[in-house]
Amino acid sequence: MRELKSVQSAPNFVPDYMATSVADVDFKTLKKRGVRFIALDADSTLVRYRGVKLNADTKKHLLKQKKYIEAWCIASNRITNTLAPLSDNLNAPVIPSSAFVRKPKQRYFKRVIDFFSAEPHEIAMVGDKLVADVWGANRAGMVTVWVEHFGKDGLHDRALRVRSWEKLLMRKYGDDDKK
């Protein structure tokens, strides 16, 4: 995991940190920054799109890192109630979304903040999308960790060419190593 946003004037879609996967996220570094809680995106971050089975190595890493935080949750835009197996596997409650209250809306991130009863800067949002996860959480005042997505995206994201836009934005604003 490496720090990206060291200047306050960076656009809201530039994450504070970037990692190749959830298995590369360093909770100890986040704790040093004052993070006490972690909100984890599900699709293309923890599991493949619409998946529910967590990779054994990822689970092992997360459970090892959990000692650095007080609690975590799954913060997903999945409207259907299919995250129970993942929630049970990590012992992580799901912050539900709906058709009208979902990432990147501030009302959704308020749910996350209220769930932890914490200040926004004490919560890190870990996710694979610059707009839904990073932009929304940054606007809410949370610490952000952008991880490279894995697996196939949903039809909506493929139609909107979300990953192409993310690459363009990160090339311009945040990912100096790839310029």
SVG drawing of the C-alpha trace seen along z (x, -y; Angstrom):
<svg xmlns="http://www.w3.org/2000/svg" viewBox="-35 -23 42 43">
<polyline fill="none" stroke="black" stroke-width="0.4" points="0.0,0.0 1.3,-3.4 0.2,-6.9 -1.1,-9.0 -2.8,-12.1 -0.4,-14.1 -1.8,-17.5 -5.2,-18.8 -5.9,-20.3 -6.1,-17.0 -9.5,-16.3 -12.0,-14.3 -11.7,-11.2 -8.0,-10.8 -7.6,-8.3 -5.3,-8.7 -3.8,-5.3 -3.6,-2.7 -3.1,1.0 -3.0,3.8 -5.6,5.8 -7.2,6.0 -4.4,8.3 -2.0,5.4 -3.9,3.0 -1.8,2.2 -4.2,1.6 -1.2,0.8 -0.4,-2.2 -4.0,-3.3 -4.1,-3.0 -1.0,-5.3 -3.1,-7.8 -5.9,-7.6 -8.1,-5.1 -10.1,-2.9 -12.7,-1.4 -12.7,0.1 -15.5,0.2 -14.9,2.8 -16.5,2.8 -17.6,6.3 -17.8,6.6 -14.5,6.6 -12.8,5.7 -13.3,8.5 -14.9,11.0 -15.6,11.2 -18.7,9.4 -21.7,10.9 -19.5,13.4 -19.8,14.5 -16.8,16.7 -13.7,15.0 -10.3,16.1 -8.5,18.0 -5.3,15.8 -7.4,12.6 -9.3,13.9 -6.1,14.8 -4.6,11.4 -7.7,9.5 -8.0,11.6 -4.3,10.9 -4.7,7.2 -7.9,6.9 -5.9,6.5 -5.1,2.9 -8.7,1.8 -11.7,1.8 -14.3,3.0 -15.2,3.4 -18.2,3.7 -19.1,4.5 -20.2,1.3 -21.6,2.5 -24.0,1.2 -25.5,4.6 -29.2,4.2 -30.1,7.9 -29.5,9.6 -26.8,12.0 -23.9,10.9 -24.8,13.0 -22.2,15.7 -19.5,13.1 -20.7,11.2 -20.7,14.5 -17.3,15.5 -15.7,12.2 -18.0,11.6 -18.6,8.2 -22.0,6.6 -23.3,5.3 -24.4,1.6 -27.4,2.0 -27.9,-0.1 -31.1,-0.7 -32.1,-2.0 -32.1,-5.5 -29.4,-5.4 -26.2,-4.0 -22.6,-4.9 -21.5,-7.7 -24.4,-9.4 -23.7,-11.2 -26.7,-9.6 -25.0,-6.2 -21.7,-7.3 -23.6,-8.8 -25.0,-5.3 -21.5,-4.0 -20.3,-6.8 -23.4,-6.4 -22.9,-2.6 -19.4,-3.1 -20.4,-6.1 -17.1,-7.7 -15.7,-10.7 -15.4,-10.4 -11.6,-10.6 -11.5,-7.6 -13.0,-5.4 -11.2,-4.1 -13.3,-3.1 -11.5,-0.4 -12.9,0.1 -12.2,0.5 -14.2,-2.4 -13.0,-6.0 -16.5,-7.5 -18.6,-5.1 -16.0,-4.3 -13.3,-7.0 -15.1,-10.1 -18.1,-9.4 -16.0,-8.6 -13.6,-11.6 -16.6,-13.9 -17.8,-12.4 -14.3,-13.1 -13.2,-9.5 -9.8,-8.1 -9.8,-6.2 -7.9,-3.2 -8.4,-2.4 -7.6,1.2 -7.3,2.6 -10.5,4.4 -10.4,8.1 -12.8,10.2 -15.3,9.1 -17.3,5.9 -21.1,5.7 -22.8,4.8 -23.6,1.3 -19.9,0.5 -18.7,2.1 -21.3,0.1 -20.1,-3.2 -16.5,-2.2 -15.8,-2.9 -12.4,-1.4 -11.2,-3.4 -12.3,-6.6 -10.6,-5.6 -7.3,-4.9 -7.5,-8.3 -8.2,-10.2 -5.5,-8.4 -2.9,-9.0 -3.7,-12.7 -4.1,-13.2 -2.8,-10.5 -0.7,-7.7 2.6,-9.4 4.4,-6.0 2.4,-5.3 2.8,-8.6"/>
</svg>
